[in-house]
Amino acid sequence: MVMNNSNYNSTQVNATCPACGLLCDDISIVSSPQLTANKACVKGVSFFKRAFKAPTDTLPLIAGQASDLDSAINKIVEILHLSKNPLFAGLGTEVQGMRAIMRLAQKTNASLDHMHSEAGVRNTLALQNGGWMTTTLAEVKNRADLILAIGTDITSSHPRFFERLIENTDSLFKQQPPEVVYLGTTQDAAINVENLSKLPEILNALNALLHNKKLQVTHVADVPVATLQSLIDKLKSAQYAVLVWSASMLNIPHAELTIQSITQLINKLNETTRAAGLPLSSGDGDTSVNNTSAWLSGYPTRLRFNNGMPEYDNHQYATSKQLADCDAMLWISTFNPHPPIFTKAPTIVIGHPDTQFERTPDVFIPVGVPGVDHNGLMLRMDSSITLPLKKLRDSKLPSLTTVIAMIEEKLSNEVSP
Ligand code: SF4
């Protein structure tokens, strides 16, 4: 894929792709005569293409009218100053951006929720209820001998997963790639289920078989019990099985219980062999945002500051709940031009310069894209390492961190006697 750009500041540079939780750090961006993102998958190329096509000198807007940064900051401070219950939503950012947002949220008693937290909460509920054993991408690459992909083909959301972790030839401790079993809804699934709402039945049957229970039926959710037994035999004889799921794919009632069924399988398998889970991330910096929130407040997002103290409630502080009560919304999306969700409350958007609006926000400040317009830090989907994002071109756009710091400073001056 080829991208045009005149602001690119080098002929070739290595880059980290923030477009999914794998954070591939072997991307080579070549500038001349046109931009190419070597080694990036289609999703990664599309990210870089859109980021590089975005203008680097877009002006802030106040009520749709072009303005300057200082005036836009003043307007934001005016809105936040009047607000008793601001909602900071979207939160598509990296570690440094989230650190700045947390400081501002503490000062303004805001509630915080990431745009993909509906999926994240499914994992959090399962983790809170029974704990879990998960693994890292390095362990998958070096040790896994069986991958069970549950309800996800993995590649749709994390396109280079198999190329980087399964088909690699530089594994430290194994000579053969792991066997991969896909339990899902598409035709290429080894164990095919009609739709994902059948997964709870299948997983409960797998748990029963793993506990040596005899099922008095021939099929469960149209899957032969013999097929399920054969999967259990594979899992028991594997030396390091990894069970992969994607909470964002599990749009089924009480998905957290389905995830808990997966973690119970893992617990039981570990009585006789080794097995671990690998939850896939949902994107837009969700892993970075939730880890940063947890470092700084003790909780992942869906929290609120009250008199500067964090309160966590994964139901009450959901964006969908807070939209009804908030009196101002700050929407943040820096990786992708996701438009804000609708609210009647005054709306501030700090985001990707290409963001399009159905309803004009009160203030829009376009900011640089992390990993293209400025440096940054991101946590990989396994939360095990932080990778640097590099500035790849010259840009007049401020970073989210700079804008939030300016708001913070102005707010402090406003409240000072
Ligand atoms: S697999 Fe993910 S991180 Fe790697 S290039 Fe594709 S989108 Fe980017």
Residues whose N, C-alpha, C, O or C-beta is under 5 A from the ligand:
A	BS01	SF4	C17 A19 C20 L22 L23 C24 K39 A40 C41 K43 G44 H158 P159 R160
